[in-house]
Amino acid sequence: MLDELTAALAGILPADSVITDPVRLRTYECDGLTHHRATPGVVVLPETAEQVAAVVRLCREAGVPFVARGSGTGLSGGALPREDGVLIVTSKMRRILEIDLPDRRAVVEPGVTNLAITEAVRDQGYYYAPDPSSQQICSIGGNVAENSGGAHCLKYGFTVNHVEACEIVTPDGDLVTLDRMDPGYDLLGAFVGSEGTLGIATKITVRLSRAPEAVTTVLAAFESIERGGEAVSAIIGAGIVPAAIEMMDALAIEAAEAAVACDYPRGAGAVLIVELDGPAQEVERQFAQLREICSGAFELRVAAGAEERAAIWKGRKSAFAAVGRISPAYIVQDGVVPRTALPRVLAEIDRLSAEHGIRVANVFHAGDGNLHPLVLFDDAEPGAGERAETVSGAILDLCIAHGGSITGEHGVGVDKAKHMPRMFSPDDLDTMQLVRCAFDPARLSNPGKVFPTPRLCGEVPGVRKGAHPLVESGKAEQF
Ligand SMILES: Cc1cc2nc3c(=O)[nH]c(=O)nc-3n(C[C@H](O)[C@H](O)[C@H](O)COP(=O)(O)OP(=O)(O)OC[C@H]3O[C@@H](n4cnc5c(N)ncnc54)[C@H](O)[C@@H]3O)c2cc1C
């Protein structure tokens, strides 16, 4: 089946846009979550939306699954390919098609990197607000699929708040546009964050934001993470909504220091990075309040200009990759807890870490309670990977137990699908499946992601009596 399809794909795509060489295929075997791997059946690199649509139509006719991939920086295994399927990579679709400053919009192809949008409009005083730490490389198509966030999403909102319209290829191979202004159901809202399960974005209209008049970036060093956490609550409690509040614990600081020599204050148990932005007078007033709130910090640095601001951010932005300097392997976890639960959850993570002999470095978007525990282990040590997985899963249980969520911004992908039933009832999951099946009744678009059990579209949602035949035959899992 795949051989015939591959020949047909080569017939509709430009030369060197269909990859079948086993060595080249391995380039695409995983995303940022490297412990899930699968060599794709075939990889295609279309250059236009029409080519994407034609590829999807061929897949649909052949009944072959397909998976979209942007830059492959996802941390949930969302772009994990199928060995029996086609991986559709958008890296040749990198044109910025239109910049419309009066309407504050840009229209871009899905492979355009997040940062490229800001770079295209920065000189005119605009920027694209959602700023994942991977923004130099991750694609806007991937951002849409994961509803990605970033340090500045506390004040400005996530990708979903900055996408005005999406041209998509539906799983049937039709090219349609979902627009924020469309009356009726918010299908664009449903598409954003759907991890490639509802189709492939081929053109994205994003909102551009005006650069703020003033920006003040502060680094506060605390003796302990508890003191830092108290400062976060006090800042929000005072009614200040900073553009960003980020926190790193001692282990994360150690890693960042080893990787990028960020020169954070020595001996800090936690550093807090707070960025205030807006009209100059407001920033000045908030800064005076902030200084008072952070009076317990043993060092307070204020960036004097863009260069010093970049120096403060350097350690935080490199934190995920930096832990590679202090550990041979690690899992980047992503969960959310109510801000007020942060101290309790961090203490519990400490306890788990000690109990299992697994170090955990904590980096987080403290303002919105989005934790990124980095679970460190030595993959050469027998059993260490399993213990790290146990700690990582137990952290998600903690998030749920405290009224939070199993993901803040990295998505569910293949990795967290098994955790979905801990957060949602069977009825919730069935309702989500109905939405999915309305777009993709044949379930060819990124199958195996987000949902724990491959329920079938013809199934009536509701409580099942007895085991599902697929479960009985061992083809599906029941959680
Ligand atoms: C060092 C590092 C730091 C990171 N920091 C952050 C952060 O601060 N915030 C954050 O939110 N994430 C962060 N991430 C995670 C990741 O960068 C984001 O999820 C990003 O949006 C993925 O983009 P991508 O182009 O790499 O997508 P991929 O990994 O290629 O794909 C991700 C998902 O999107 C789907 N997809 C890709 N393109 C399309 C398309 N055109 N249409 C439909 N579906 C598509 C894929 O099928 C997959 O399900 C980080 C990752 C790394 C490695």
The ligand as a Tripos MOL2 file, in Angstrom:
@<TRIPOS>MOLECULE
LIG
   53    58     1     0     0
SMALL
NO_CHARGES

@<TRIPOS>ATOM
      1 C1         14.1880   23.9220   24.2280 C.3       1 LIG1
      2 C2         12.6840   23.9360   24.0770 C.ar      1 LIG1
      3 C3         11.9550   24.9400   24.6830 C.ar      1 LIG1
      4 C4         10.5570   24.9650   24.5480 C.ar      1 LIG1
      5 N1          9.8610   25.9780   25.1430 N.ar      1 LIG1
      6 C5          8.5180   26.0290   24.9980 C.ar      1 LIG1
      7 C6          7.7680   27.0900   25.6100 C.ar      1 LIG1
      8 O1          8.3090   27.9860   26.2590 O.2       1 LIG1
      9 N2          6.4370   27.0770   25.4350 N.ar      1 LIG1
     10 C7          5.8000   26.1110   24.7000 C.ar      1 LIG1
     11 O2          4.5760   26.1660   24.5810 O.2       1 LIG1
     12 N3          6.4820   25.1080   24.1240 N.ar      1 LIG1
     13 C8          7.8170   25.0440   24.2390 C.ar      1 LIG1
     14 N4          8.5150   24.0200   23.6570 N.ar      1 LIG1
     15 C9          7.7880   22.9800   22.9090 C.3       1 LIG1
     16 C10         7.6880   23.2250   21.3750 C.3       1 LIG1
     17 O3          8.7130   24.0870   20.9300 O.3       1 LIG1
     18 C11         6.3220   23.7910   21.0020 C.3       1 LIG1
     19 O4          5.3110   22.8350   21.2820 O.3       1 LIG1
     20 C12         6.2080   24.1960   19.5310 C.3       1 LIG1
     21 O5          4.9700   24.8060   19.2850 O.3       1 LIG1
     22 C13         6.3640   23.0250   18.5600 C.3       1 LIG1
     23 O6          6.5380   23.5540   17.2650 O.3       1 LIG1
     24 P1          7.1920   22.6600   16.1240 P.3       1 LIG1
     25 O7          7.1690   23.4290   14.8620 O.co2     1 LIG1
     26 O8          8.5010   22.1770   16.5510 O.co2     1 LIG1
     27 O9          6.1220   21.4890   16.0540 O.3       1 LIG1
     28 P2          6.3400   19.9200   15.9100 P.3       1 LIG1
     29 O10         7.0800   19.3880   17.0750 O.co2     1 LIG1
     30 O11         6.8730   19.6250   14.5700 O.co2     1 LIG1
     31 O12         4.8340   19.4260   15.9860 O.3       1 LIG1
     32 C14         4.0800   19.6350   17.1550 C.3       1 LIG1
     33 C15         2.6340   19.2090   16.9070 C.3       1 LIG1
     34 O13         2.0630   20.0660   15.9320 O.3       1 LIG1
     35 C16         1.5330   19.3220   14.8340 C.3       1 LIG1
     36 N5          1.7520   20.1770   13.6690 N.ar      1 LIG1
     37 C17         2.9210   20.6980   13.2240 C.ar      1 LIG1
     38 N6          2.6950   21.4880   12.1630 N.ar      1 LIG1
     39 C18         1.3660   21.4710   11.9350 C.ar      1 LIG1
     40 C19         0.5170   22.0840   10.9860 C.ar      1 LIG1
     41 N7          0.9880   22.8910   10.0300 N.pl3     1 LIG1
     42 N8         -0.8160   21.8370   11.0520 N.ar      1 LIG1
     43 C20        -1.3340   21.0160   11.9970 C.ar      1 LIG1
     44 N9         -0.5720   20.4040   12.9220 N.ar      1 LIG1
     45 C21         0.7590   20.6290   12.8930 C.ar      1 LIG1
     46 C22         2.3010   18.0230   14.8600 C.3       1 LIG1
     47 O14         1.5710   16.9840   14.2350 O.3       1 LIG1
     48 C23         2.4780   17.8060   16.3500 C.3       1 LIG1
     49 O15         1.2990   17.2440   16.8830 O.3       1 LIG1
     50 C24         9.9020   23.9590   23.7890 C.ar      1 LIG1
     51 C25        10.6530   22.9640   23.1660 C.ar      1 LIG1
     52 C26        12.0260   22.9440   23.3120 C.ar      1 LIG1
     53 C27        12.8020   21.8510   22.6230 C.3       1 LIG1
@<TRIPOS>BOND
     1     1     2 1
     2     2     3 ar
     3     2    52 ar
     4     3     4 ar
     5     4     5 ar
     6     4    50 ar
     7     5     6 ar
     8     6     7 ar
     9     6    13 1
    10     7     8 2
    11     7     9 ar
    12     9    10 ar
    13    10    11 2
    14    10    12 ar
    15    12    13 ar
    16    13    14 ar
    17    14    15 1
    18    14    50 ar
    19    15    16 1
    20    16    17 1
    21    16    18 1
    22    18    19 1
    23    18    20 1
    24    20    21 1
    25    20    22 1
    26    22    23 1
    27    23    24 1
    28    24    25 2
    29    24    26 1
    30    24    27 1
    31    27    28 1
    32    28    29 2
    33    28    30 1
    34    28    31 1
    35    31    32 1
    36    32    33 1
    37    33    34 1
    38    33    48 1
    39    34    35 1
    40    35    36 1
    41    35    46 1
    42    36    37 ar
    43    36    45 ar
    44    37    38 ar
    45    38    39 ar
    46    39    40 ar
    47    39    45 ar
    48    40    41 1
    49    40    42 ar
    50    42    43 ar
    51    43    44 ar
    52    44    45 ar
    53    46    47 1
    54    46    48 1
    55    48    49 1
    56    50    51 ar
    57    51    52 ar
    58    52    53 1
@<TRIPOS>SUBSTRUCTURE
     1 LIG1         1 GROUP 0 **** ****
